[in-house]
Amino acid sequence: MTSIDTAPATEQTHTGTRPWIRRNLAWIGFSVLLAGLVVFLLVGRQAATEDGKPLSANNPSPNGAMAIAQILQQHGAAVTSTDSLASTLAALDQHTGSTVLLYDARGFLAEDQLQELKDAAGRIVVIAPRFGTLRALDPDIRIGGVVPGSVHVLEPGCSETDARAAGAVKAEGTIYSGPRVCYPVQSGGPGLYAASEDGSLIVLGSTGLLDNQYLAEEGNAALSLRSIGNAGHIVWYLPGGLGCCSGQLRPNAGAACPSVGGHRWTLAGACCRAGHCLAWAPIGPVGP
């Protein structure tokens, strides 16, 4: 039997490949760089529409609020996200009578800025506000403590239409006293929901009432949607961008814009569960 020696053919093939690689090395390197650029642009484009800020309407992670923002849009409301006072006022100028959702966790806005915002907005829904924020927006609403750790579910305990329609909520946070109070820890005391006498300011004392993680708990979704969504246009204002707070300290870039992980499951789950809950607690039209 005669054996066939394939080594020369293999060696010839390798010898022929090396010159081709050397001749096209520049193009190979260019192709790799181009592929890297495409990936970078795709990631950058996604980052431009999604962020990791707590309660951001573009944040799909557990502490974001993309689910409720999308539900509002599905019910006919337009949602505009802003992070500076200038862009917020510009949006309000274009859409007279808009509702502003304000979450200023670090107290960036000064009293005069809050007054300017109050004058421009049709109404304001403020989430877990600090003492200084309340003093500027409505001194009749005051911080009254926190929800005790032993309390997990709060009943409306008031005659407000939105609260009674939403039913019980499940959230931890700050409670407030004011002209109109719901979800008190004790009957007649401060509650998780407070409103001004004319209804132009609504205070929700917990981010858990509208973030993706807890939106579907009890009546959280119904209360948040009914509180926010009675206008055709909503300005979703999270102070913290450039020009947000002249003369005040700003967070560094890492703190203001943490990285976004893979949290699509959180968003999808929140939307599905909240949609199921809302089927039994209709919020009514959000637009005019």
VENZI-V631833 format. One record per residue. N is the residue number from 1. SS is DSSP state (H for helix, E for strand, C for the rest). PHI is phi in radians with two decimals (999 if undefined). PSI is psi in whole degrees, -180 to 180 (* if undefined). Layout:
[[N;SS;PHI;PSI] [N;SS;PHI;PSI]]
//
This chain:
[[1;C;999;137] [2;C;-1.75;127] [3;C;-1.50;148] [4;C;-1.82;124] [5;C;-1.62;114] [6;C;-1.71;-2] [7;H;-1.02;-44] [8;H;-1.05;-39] [9;H;-1.13;-43] [10;H;-1.10;-44] [11;H;-1.10;-36] [12;H;-1.18;-39] [13;H;-1.11;-47] [14;H;-1.08;-40] [15;H;-1.14;-34] [16;H;-1.34;-27] [17;H;-1.31;-40] [18;H;-1.04;-46] [19;H;-1.06;-37] [20;H;-1.10;-42] [21;H;-1.11;-42] [22;H;-1.13;-39] [23;H;-1.20;-32] [24;C;-1.89;16] [25;H;-1.02;-40] [26;H;-1.10;-42] [27;H;-1.21;-36] [28;H;-1.09;-46] [29;H;-1.08;-40] [30;H;-1.10;-40] [31;H;-1.11;-41] [32;H;-1.11;-45] [33;H;-1.10;-40] [34;H;-1.12;-43] [35;H;-1.09;-41] [36;H;-1.10;-38] [37;H;-1.14;-41] [38;H;-1.06;-46] [39;H;-1.06;-43] [40;H;-1.08;-42] [41;H;-1.19;-38] [42;H;-1.14;-44] [43;H;-1.12;-42] [44;H;-1.12;-37] [45;H;-1.15;-41] [46;H;-1.13;-41] [47;H;-1.14;-27] [48;H;-1.23;-26] [49;H;-1.83;-13] [50;C;-2.23;140] [51;C;-2.46;174] [52;C;-1.85;15] [53;C;-1.24;136] [54;C;-0.99;134] [55;C;1.12;16] [56;C;-1.22;140] [57;C;-1.21;-10] [58;C;-1.92;13] [59;C;-1.86;113] [60;C;-1.52;-1] [61;C;-1.34;172] [62;C;-0.97;-35] [63;C;-1.59;4] [64;C;-1.52;-179] [65;C;-2.33;30] [66;H;-1.12;-35] [67;H;-1.07;-51] [68;H;-1.19;-34] [69;H;-1.11;-41] [70;H;-1.21;-36] [71;H;-1.13;-41] [72;H;-1.04;-42] [73;H;-1.15;-37] [74;H;-1.15;-24] [75;C;-1.62;11] [76;C;1.75;2] [77;C;-1.59;143] [78;E;-1.62;136] [79;E;-2.08;122] [80;E;-2.00;120] [81;E;-1.55;133] [82;E;-2.37;158] [83;C;-2.35;9] [84;C;-2.37;155] [85;H;-1.14;-39] [86;H;-1.08;-46] [87;H;-1.21;-32] [88;H;-1.17;-46] [89;H;-1.13;-36] [90;H;-1.11;-42] [91;H;-1.14;-39] [92;H;-1.20;-33] [93;H;-1.17;-34] [94;H;-1.37;-27] [95;C;-2.24;84] [96;C;-1.08;137] [97;C;1.49;11] [98;C;-1.20;154] [99;E;-1.57;138] [100;E;-1.85;125] [101;E;-1.65;119] [102;E;-2.02;124] [103;C;-2.26;99] [104;C;-1.99;72] [105;C;-1.07;-31] [106;C;-1.74;5] [107;C;1.14;42] [108;C;-1.14;-40] [109;C;-1.36;132] [110;C;-1.42;169] [111;H;-1.05;-42] [112;H;-1.19;-33] [113;H;-1.20;-40] [114;H;-1.14;-38] [115;H;-1.15;-39] [116;H;-1.11;-41] [117;H;-1.12;-43] [118;H;-1.08;-41] [119;H;-1.17;-31] [120;H;-1.52;-27] [121;C;-1.48;150] [122;C;-1.21;-44] [123;E;-2.75;162] [124;E;-2.26;132] [125;E;-1.94;112] [126;E;-1.91;135] [127;E;-1.80;124] [128;C;0.77;57] [129;C;-1.27;153] [130;C;-1.39;172] [131;H;-1.04;-47] [132;H;-1.10;-36] [133;H;-1.13;-45] [134;H;-1.14;-40] [135;H;-1.04;-35] [136;H;-1.39;-37] [137;H;-1.46;-42] [138;C;-2.90;101] [139;C;-1.15;-11] [140;C;-1.36;-14] [141;C;-1.81;126] [142;E;-2.29;152] [143;E;-1.18;133] [144;E;-2.12;10] [145;E;2.22;-157] [146;E;-2.33;161] [147;C;-1.25;123] [148;C;-1.05;149] [149;C;-1.09;-23] [150;C;-1.40;-12] [151;C;-1.72;122] [152;C;-1.93;-30] [153;C;-2.27;135] [154;E;-2.05;134] [155;C;-1.54;156] [156;C;-0.96;-50] [157;C;1.00;32] [158;C;-2.72;179] [159;C;-1.81;6] [160;C;-1.10;132] [161;H;-1.04;-47] [162;H;-1.11;-42] [163;H;-1.18;-43] [164;H;-1.17;-36] [165;H;-1.22;-36] [166;H;-1.29;-34] [167;C;1.40;-158] [168;C;-1.14;150] [169;E;-2.19;160] [170;C;-2.20;109] [171;C;-2.89;153] [172;C;-1.86;152] [173;C;2.82;-158] [174;E;-1.67;143] [175;E;-1.91;153] [176;E;-2.34;149] [177;E;-1.81;155] [178;C;3.06;-175] [179;C;-1.04;-38] [180;E;-2.31;118] [181;E;-2.24;138] [182;E;-2.31;165] [183;E;0.99;54] [184;E;-1.33;151] [185;C;-1.25;-40] [186;C;-2.20;146] [187;C;-0.94;126] [188;C;1.46;-3] [189;C;-1.70;-173] [190;C;-1.05;152] [191;E;-2.37;174] [192;E;-1.32;-15] [193;E;-2.20;131] [194;E;-2.47;152] [195;E;-2.50;153] [196;C;-1.23;167] [197;C;-1.04;-39] [198;C;-1.60;-1] [199;C;1.37;7] [200;C;-1.36;-15] [201;E;-2.26;127] [202;E;-2.13;134] [203;E;-1.97;124] [204;E;-1.94;122] [205;C;-1.49;6] [206;C;-2.54;134] [207;H;-1.18;-23] [208;H;-1.15;-14] [209;H;-1.27;-21] [210;C;-2.41;3] [211;C;-1.40;163] [212;C;-1.03;-35] [213;C;-1.21;-39] [214;C;-2.02;7] [215;C;-0.99;-37] [216;C;-1.53;1] [217;C;-1.26;131] [218;C;0.78;-127] [219;C;-1.78;22] [220;H;-0.97;-49] [221;H;-1.10;-45] [222;H;-1.10;-43] [223;H;-1.13;-46] [224;H;-1.12;-45] [225;H;-1.14;-41] [226;H;-1.20;-35] [227;H;-1.25;-40] [228;H;-1.51;-41] [229;C;-1.68;46] [230;C;-1.84;17] [231;C;-2.23;156] [232;C;-1.30;-19] [233;E;-2.38;134] [234;E;-2.18;127] [235;E;-1.71;116] [236;E;-1.68;96] [237;E;-1.84;113] [238;C;-2.05;93] [239;C;-0.97;142] [240;C;2.66;-9] [241;C;-1.43;178] [242;C;-1.06;133] [243;C;1.42;10] [244;C;-1.26;-30] [245;C;-2.70;78] [246;C;-1.02;129] [247;C;1.49;1] [248;C;-2.05;160] [249;C;-1.22;141] [250;C;-1.94;153] [251;C;-1.22;155] [252;C;-1.27;168] [253;H;-1.06;-37] [254;H;-1.15;-38] [255;H;-1.31;-37] [256;H;-1.34;-30] [257;C;-2.30;72] [258;C;-1.16;161] [259;C;-1.23;154] [260;C;-1.76;128] [261;C;-1.70;-172] [262;C;-1.50;96] [263;C;-2.15;27] [264;H;-1.05;-33] [265;H;-1.08;-37] [266;H;-1.14;-47] [267;H;-1.09;-48] [268;H;-1.09;-43] [269;H;-1.12;-42] [270;H;-1.12;-44] [271;H;-1.08;-46] [272;H;-1.13;-47] [273;H;-1.20;-40] [274;H;-1.16;-39] [275;H;-1.09;-39] [276;H;-1.12;-42] [277;H;-1.14;-42] [278;H;-1.22;-21] [279;C;-1.07;-27] [280;C;-1.80;-6] [281;C;-2.41;74] [282;C;-1.01;140] [283;C;-1.67;-11] [284;C;1.39;175] [285;C;-1.16;141] [286;C;-1.68;-14] [287;C;-1.80;174] [288;C;-1.22;*]]
//
